[in-house]
Amino acid sequence: MTTTPNIQRDVVIIGAGPSGMTAAHELTKAGLSVAVVEARDRVGGRTWNNTIDGAWLELGGQWVSPDQTALIGLLDELGLGTYSRYRDGDSVYVAPDGTRTRYTGEMFPVDADTEAEMNKLIETMDALAAAMDPQEPWNHPQARELDIISFHHWLRSQSGNEEACNNIGLFIAGGMLTKPAHAFSALQAVFMAASAGSFTHLVDDNFILDKRVIGGMQGVSLAIAEKLGGDVFLNSPARTVRWEKNDGGWLATVIADGVTVTAKRVVMAVPPNLYSRVSFEPPLPRRQHQMHQHQSLGLVIKVHAVYDTPFWRADGLSGTGFSASSLVQEVYDNTNYGDTRGTLVGFISDEKADYAFSLSAEQRQKEITASLAEFLGDAALEPVVYYESDWGSEEWTRGAYAASYDLGGLHRYGPDQLTPVGPIHWSCSDLAAEGYQHVDGAVRMGQFTAKKLIAELAA
């Protein structure tokens, strides 16, 4: 009969994604002892490199933009290099009527009125984002007003041009929050823009999708795990967190499958939709229980299509394409570093993902590759490897890319989302300010949480 080890540490971290691993990395550098308990059989959370049918793929978060200085600094520290996304040549825009147009530059090739309305909406979003401190979006001068109207309806209050509204909506709804624009507020949309520096940054794919990590983004968590060694416990979902006051401080016990950890502090480094998978004794305050029910992940299918060659390049295409009306709303050249084969990545979000998942696997592949072909030609119909990253069915994630609030939730609950409960602290990209929903945000939250705990435990 085997007994479950009971170990003592200064801090126990639940979740071995980039945020939890960054927190562990910073805490150990400060001389504190940690244990990381992870439900999966791997580290990395929503970053994951895997080989499918002989093709190496990044199944989760992967891009680095120039403003993501926390992530860039950590990559440098860990000795992980980056390379630029291929973007030479023309992009492709598919209009609502199915017309396919090649173009260069950031602005979609639309008629003069639609272009003017898109520019007006971008300027309005930039102005609203500039008035927001991403650390405190609920303190925006128009916070309540913007939080009680959906982004869909707010866009149409600003413009009567439906194509312009749908195109601008695409950058936030399909492209980032992966929810229909009617399902979240205008304040949440402005916050998404402010967290990236401006709405203009989100519109510029050359900025937001600038570089990738050689060897994959999961390399961040893998490199830290190597340093932590036996302090990372895989296949160990946390089941219970018990805590009590102890000599003026806190004593917490995390009971996970395969290990029980007693510590002075607990870091919940998983998305908010998974907090309810853990029993808290005593229970969390009602404010927390309510808040977590107003945060949910979106839904997106990340499609990987691998070809013998990057055929689109010979046609003078960058591999980049956009369409708010097509099944695949975005497509990019995702060819790996040093690879002779060509890889495309496409994204199908929110209600379009609902539709795609209503199809059989065979019909879904047929319609998705047909959508890729709308952008890049018939050669896209026959990939040698085809794979769909479906984080919505992944037991320990249940959606992608990250959590956002429902209508009215951000200004109502946001001020309390980082409030510790006894020894329990919250740390994930879903709660970040700068870098919200990105690996950079996860790193920032890990660093922020570690700094706080280091100060507390020193005192």
N, C-alpha and C positions, 0 to 999 in steps of 0.2 A: 504494500500500500504506500503510495507516494503522498507526501504532505506538501501543501502549498507553502513556498517560502514566504516568510514575513520579514521584510527589510525596512530599514530606517533611512530616510534621506532628509535633506533640508527642504527640497521641493519635489513634488511629484507632478508630472505633466501628462495630461490625457490627450493623446493625439500626436502622431509623428509626422505631420505635414510640415511645410516650410516654417510656419509660425511657431509650432511647438519645438521643432528642432533648433530654430534660431534662438529661442528663449533658453533652451538647454545649453546651447553653445556659449551664450553670454554668461549664464549663471556659473558654469564650470570654469570659465576664464577668471571669474571673480572669486574662485575658491570654494564655491558652494557645491554640495553633493545633490545629484538629481537622479530620478528614475523616470523614464518615458514609457508609458504603457500605450500600446497601439493595437486596435482591434484587427487590423489586416495582417497579412503575412509579409508585409513589406513596409518600408518607410516611404514618405513622399506625399501622402494625402492625395490632393487633386493634381499632383504632378506625377507622371508615370511613363517610363520608357518601357516598351515591350516589343518583342519580335513576333510578328504575325505572318504566317505562311512565308517565312524567309525574309520579310521586310521589316526593318527596324523603324518603329513609329513612336512619336510622342503623343500619347493618348490624352493628355491633359494640358494644363497651362504650360506655355512654352516661350512667349515673346518678352523681349526687354526693350523698353523705350528710353530715350536719352534722359528723361526727367526722373527715372527710377533709380535714384542715387543710392538708396539703402541696399537694394538688390545688387547693383553694380559693385558697390563696395564689398559686399559679402562674396560675390563671385571672384573678385580680385584676391581677397583674403584666402579663399579656398583654392586658388590657382585654377579656376575654371575659365576657359577662353570663350569668346563669342564670335559669331560670323553674321554677315548681313543677309537679310532675306533678298532673294533674287527679285528685281523689279525693273529690269531694263525692258523697254518696248512699250507697246500700247496696253492700256486697260480696256475692259469691255463693260458697257452698260446695256442692260436689257430693259426697255421701257415697258410700261403697263400694257401696251398693245402688242408686245412681243418683238418690237423692232430692236435689232442688235446694232450697236454703234461702237466703233473703236474710238478711243480718245486718249489724250495725255493731260496731265495736270490733275488738280484735286476736284474741280467742279465737274459734275456729271454733264454729259452732252444733252441738255434739255432746252426747250424753247425759251425765248427771252423772258417771258413773264414768269415761268417756273424758276429760272435762274435768279431773277430779281427777288422772288419770294423766298427762295432757299437762302440767299445771302442775307435777307432781312431777318429771317428766323435765326440764322447763325449769329448775327450781330446781337440780337435780343438775348439769346442764350449766353453769349459771351459776357454781356453786360450783367446779367443776373448772376452768373458764376463769379464774376469779378467782385461782386458785392457780398460774397459768401466766404466765411472762414470754414474750410472743410473740416476743421476740428469741431466746429459747432454749427452745423447747417440749420439747426432748429432756431438759431438766433438771427437768421437772415431777416432783413426788414420786412419781407413779404412771406415769411415762413408759413403761417397758417393759411393765408390766401392761396399760396401755391400748393399746399399739401392736401387741400380738400377738393382739388380738381384733378381729374386724370390728365396724364400727359397728352393723350389722344384729343381730349376736348380742349385742353389749353392751346395746343397747336392750332386747332380750327378756330379758336377765338382770336388768334393772331393773323391767320391767313385763310383765304377762301380757295387757295390752290391745292387741290387734293394730292397731286403728284408731289408737290413741294412738301406738304405735311407728312406724307408717307416716307419720302426720302430722308427727311430730317429725323423722323421717328425711328427709322431703321438703325441709325447710329447708336441710339440708346436702347430701344426696345429689343430688336432682334440681335443687334451687335454686342450689347453689354449685359443688360439685365435679363435678357432672354425670356421676357414676359410680354404679352400684348400691351401696347401703349395705353389701353384702357384700364389695365390692372394695377398701375402704380401712379404716383402723383407727379405733378410738374416739379415739386420740390425735390423729389427723389432723382428726377432727371437732371436738374440743375446741380445737385450734389455730385452725381456721376461725372458731370463736366468739370466741376470745381476740383474734384479729387485728382483729375488728370491735368490740371493747370488751366484748362479752358475747353470750351466746346470745340473750338478750332482744332485742338490737338486730336480730339476723337474723330473728327472728320478727315484728318490727314493720316491715311493708312501708312504712309512712309515714316511717320513719327511714332504712332502708337504700336506699330508692328515692325519695329526697326531691326532688331537682331535676335538670334537664337543662341542657345548655349551649346557649345561643342560637347557632344555626349549626352545632351538632354538636360532639361531643367530639374528632373529628379536627382541629378548629380549633386545639387545643393544638399538635399536631405541625406543622400548616401554618404557624402563626404563627412558630414557632421556625425552620422551614425558610426562611421569608422572610428572617429575620435572618442565617441562615448562608449564603444565596445559593449560590455555586458550590462550597461545601464539602460539599454533599449530592450523592451520586452514585447515581442511580436505575438500575434494570435492571442492577445490579452485584452479583450474588451472590458472597459471599466463598468462594473455593475452597480456599485454603491459608493457614495462619498459620505462618510460620517465625520462630524466635526464638533468640537467643544472648546470652551475656553480653558486655558492651561497656564497657570503661573503668570497671568497678565498677558499671555500670548494666545496662540492657537495650537491645537493638536488635531490633525486630520488623519483619517485612515481611508485609503482608496482600496476597495476590494475589487480586483480584476481577475479574470480567468487566468490561473497559473501563478499569480503573485498578489500579495497584499503589501501595500506600502504605507508606512506611517511617516508623516512629514509635518512641517510647520506651515507650508503653503501648498495650495493646489492650483494648477493652471488648466483651465478647460480650453484646449486648443483645437476645438472641432467647431464646425458651423452650428449656428443656433438651432437649426432644425433637429440636431442630434442631442441637444441637452436633455431632452425628455427620455432618452434611452438609459439615463443614469438615475438611480434613486438617490435622493438627497435626504440625509437624516441629521438635523431637522430639515423639514421641507424648505425650499426656497421661498422668499417673500412673495406675496401675491403680485407685486409689481413685476417681478421677474417672470412669474408664470404667465401673466397676461402678455407681457412684451414678447416672449418667445413664440406665442401663438400668432403674432402679427408679423413675424419674419418668416419668409419662405424662399426657397431656391427656385430659379426658373428652370426651363427645359430646353436643351439644345442637343442636336445630334452633330457630332464632329465627324465628318466623313473623310477617310483617307483613301485615295485612289492612286495606286502606284503603276507606272508605265515603264516600258523598256527604255525609253528616252523621254526627256522633257520636250515633247514634240511641239508644244506651243511656242517655244523660243525660236524655232526655225521659221515660224510664221510671223515673227516680229512682235509676239505678245509676251507680256510680263507674267501672265498667269493670274492676274488680278481681275476680278469681276464683281459687279454689284447689281442687285435688282431687288427692290422692295416687293415686287409682284411675283417673282419666280419661286419655285420650291426651294432651291439653293439660293440663299440671299447674299452670300459672300463666298468668293473662292480666291485662293492664293496659291502661288508656287511654294510648296513646302518641302522642296528637295533637300535632302540631308547633306551635311558637310562632306565633301569629297565623294559623293555618290554619283555614279554614271546614270543611274535610273532617275526618272522624274517622278516626283510626288506632288499631287494636288491635295489641298485640304479645303473642304467646303463646309458651310454651316447652315443648318436648318433649325429654326428657332420657334418657340412658343406655339401658336396655333398650327403653323405649318408642320412642326414636329408632331403635334397631336395627329394630324392627318397622316403623316408618313408612318407613324406607328400603328395606324389602323390597317395598313397594308400587310400582305404576306412579305416575308424577307425577300423573296425573289422579285415580287412586284416593286417593292421599295427600292431595291438596287436598280431595277430597270428605270424607274422614274427619276431617281437621283442622278444616275449617270446621264440620262437624257437631258436633265437640267444643266449638268456640267457641260454637255455638248452644245447647249444653247450659247454658252459663253465662248468655248474654245474649239468647237468643231467636232466632227464625228469620231475622230480618233479617241475622244474622251469616253466613248461608249464601251470600250473594251480594256479596262485595267487588268494588269496581271495579278495584282493583289487589291482587294477591296475590303475595307473594314469600317465599322461604325462604332465610335466611342459613345456609349450610352450610359452616362453617369446617373441618369434618373433611376435606373434599375440596380445601381450599385448599392449594396446593403449599407455601407458606412459613409455614403455621400447623399444619394437620393435627389440629385439635381445638379445643375450647373448654370452659370459658373460659380455664383455665390448668392448669398441671401440678400434680399431687399425687403423693405416694409410694404405692407399693403396701403391702400389709400388712407391718408391721415395719420399713419403710424409713425413716420419719422419725427415730426415735431412733437408728437404726443409722448413717445417712449425714448427717442434717441438720447436725451440728456442722461438717462440712467443705464445705457447699454454697457458701460464699462464699470459701473459701480460694483466693487467687490461685495461678496456675501461672506462675512466671516473671513476665513482664510482662502476663499475661492476667488480667483481672478479669471477674466475672460480674454482670450487672445486668438484672433483669426482675421483673415483678410476681409471677412464679411463685416467687421467692426472697425476697419481702418478708416483714416481720414485721407491723407495723400496715399495714392496707390490702392484705394478701395477696389475690391474684387480682383486685384492682380497679385502676383507673387511678391511684388515689391511691398504691397500693403501687408501681406503676411509677415514679411521680414521686419517691417517697421513695427508691427504690433508685437512680435517676439522680442525685439530690442526694447521697446517701451515697457513691456511687462517685466522683463528681466531687470531693467534699471530700477523700476519701482520696488521689486522684491529685494534686490540687493540693498537698497536704502532701508527698507523696513527691517530686514533681518540683521543689518549692521546695528540698528538702533535697539 
